[in-house]
Amino acid sequence: MLRARLAASLLTALLLASPAVVSAQDRAPAERQRLLDLAYAIGQSHALRQACEGVGDQFWRARMVRLTEVEQADQAFDGQLRDRFNGGYAAAQAAHPECSPESRRAERQAALRGRALANKLSQTVRVNEQAAPDSVAEGRAAR
């Protein structure tokens, strides 16, 4: 239950379920760093969730895809975001290859860190008319 609430609040803060966002290239350097840190936390969350739910679970990968779509980053920064996601995934997978109480704790910690980063980023929301509404949050997997 806690995991579902953390995931929902992270997603809400991250994407705000509306087209009112700022693109990556318009962000200040500190905000771009937060985006990179968030991508890492999402990668960790993806690996830790897969450890317990199975490799077919794509909950956090879908959110990362949505993040890159919304941010509309230039090619170089988009690559950095993907690298950070993959780095977070690899680190969490190496530390917790199987589901355990420790992997569940690590998953909660990654979600809390991601939520804090997303909340900080959401404080700098500006209108970007090209962003599409959040469709990733719809459906059974998002609940």
C-alpha positions as CSV (number, residue, x, y, z in Angstrom):
1,M,0.0,0.0,0.0
2,L,2.8,2.4,0.9
3,R,4.6,1.5,-2.3
4,A,1.5,2.4,-4.4
5,R,1.0,5.7,-2.6
6,L,4.7,6.6,-3.1
7,A,4.5,5.7,-6.7
8,A,1.4,7.7,-7.2
9,S,2.7,10.8,-5.5
10,L,6.0,10.6,-7.4
11,L,4.2,10.3,-10.7
12,T,1.8,13.1,-9.8
13,A,4.6,15.4,-8.8
14,L,6.7,14.4,-11.7
15,L,4.3,14.8,-14.6
16,L,1.5,16.7,-13.0
17,A,-0.9,15.0,-15.4
18,S,-1.1,18.2,-17.5
19,P,0.7,19.9,-20.3
20,A,2.1,22.6,-18.0
21,V,5.8,21.7,-17.9
22,V,9.1,23.2,-18.8
23,S,11.4,21.5,-21.3
24,A,14.8,20.3,-20.3
25,Q,16.7,22.9,-22.4
26,D,14.9,25.7,-20.6
27,R,15.8,24.5,-17.2
28,A,18.5,26.0,-15.0
29,P,21.7,23.9,-14.4
30,A,20.5,22.9,-10.9
31,E,17.2,21.7,-12.3
32,R,18.9,19.7,-15.0
33,Q,21.0,18.0,-12.3
34,R,17.8,17.2,-10.4
35,L,16.4,15.6,-13.6
36,L,19.5,13.5,-13.9
37,D,19.2,12.5,-10.2
38,L,15.5,11.7,-10.8
39,A,16.4,9.5,-13.8
40,Y,18.8,7.6,-11.6
41,A,16.1,7.1,-8.9
42,I,13.6,5.9,-11.5
43,G,16.2,3.5,-12.8
44,Q,16.7,2.2,-9.2
45,S,13.0,1.9,-8.7
46,H,12.7,0.0,-12.0
47,A,15.3,-2.6,-11.0
48,L,14.0,-3.0,-7.5
49,R,10.4,-3.4,-8.6
50,Q,11.4,-5.9,-11.2
51,A,13.2,-7.9,-8.5
52,C,9.9,-8.6,-6.9
53,E,7.4,-8.3,-9.7
54,G,9.4,-9.9,-12.5
55,V,11.3,-8.6,-15.6
56,G,8.0,-8.1,-17.4
57,D,7.1,-5.3,-15.1
58,Q,7.6,-2.0,-17.0
59,F,6.0,0.4,-14.6
60,W,9.0,2.6,-14.0
61,R,10.5,2.2,-17.5
62,A,7.2,3.6,-18.9
63,R,7.5,6.6,-16.5
64,M,11.1,7.2,-17.7
65,V,9.9,7.1,-21.3
66,R,7.2,9.7,-20.4
67,L,9.8,11.9,-18.7
68,T,12.0,12.0,-21.8
69,E,9.0,12.8,-23.9
70,V,7.8,15.6,-21.7
71,E,11.2,17.1,-21.2
72,Q,11.9,17.3,-25.0
73,A,15.6,17.4,-24.2
74,D,18.2,17.9,-26.9
75,Q,20.0,14.7,-28.0
76,A,23.0,15.1,-25.6
77,F,20.9,15.7,-22.5
78,D,18.4,13.0,-23.5
79,G,21.4,10.6,-23.7
80,Q,22.5,11.7,-20.2
81,L,19.0,11.1,-18.8
82,R,19.0,7.6,-20.3
83,D,22.5,6.9,-19.0
84,R,21.5,7.9,-15.5
85,F,18.4,5.7,-15.6
86,N,20.5,2.8,-16.8
87,G,23.1,3.5,-14.1
88,G,20.5,3.5,-11.4
89,Y,19.0,0.3,-12.8
90,A,22.4,-1.5,-12.9
91,A,23.4,-0.3,-9.4
92,A,20.1,-1.4,-7.8
93,Q,20.1,-4.7,-9.7
94,A,23.6,-5.5,-8.6
95,A,22.8,-4.7,-4.9
96,H,19.5,-6.4,-4.8
97,P,19.2,-9.1,-7.6
98,E,16.3,-10.9,-5.8
99,C,13.2,-9.8,-3.9
100,S,13.8,-9.6,-0.2
101,P,12.9,-7.3,2.8
102,E,16.1,-5.4,2.0
103,S,15.1,-4.9,-1.6
104,R,11.7,-3.7,-0.5
105,R,13.3,-1.2,1.9
106,A,15.7,0.0,-0.9
107,E,12.6,0.4,-3.2
108,R,10.9,2.6,-0.6
109,Q,14.1,4.7,-0.2
110,A,14.4,5.2,-4.0
111,A,10.8,6.2,-4.2
112,L,11.1,8.7,-1.4
113,R,14.2,10.2,-3.0
114,G,12.5,10.3,-6.3
115,R,9.4,12.0,-4.8
116,A,11.5,14.7,-3.2
117,L,13.3,15.4,-6.4
118,A,10.0,15.4,-8.4
119,N,8.4,17.8,-5.9
120,K,11.4,20.2,-6.2
121,L,11.2,20.1,-9.9
122,S,7.4,20.6,-9.9
123,Q,8.0,24.0,-8.2
124,T,9.5,25.3,-11.5
125,V,6.6,24.4,-13.8
126,R,6.0,26.7,-16.7
127,V,3.6,26.3,-19.6
128,N,4.9,24.3,-22.6
129,E,2.1,24.0,-25.1
130,Q,3.8,21.2,-27.1
131,A,3.6,18.6,-24.2
132,A,0.9,16.0,-24.4
133,P,-1.3,15.0,-21.4
134,D,0.0,12.1,-19.3
135,S,-1.4,9.0,-20.7
136,V,1.1,6.7,-19.0
137,A,-0.7,7.1,-15.7
138,E,-3.9,5.6,-17.0
139,G,-4.8,2.0,-16.6
140,R,-4.4,-0.7,-14.0
141,A,-0.6,-0.6,-13.7
142,A,-0.6,3.0,-12.5
143,R,-2.8,2.4,-9.5
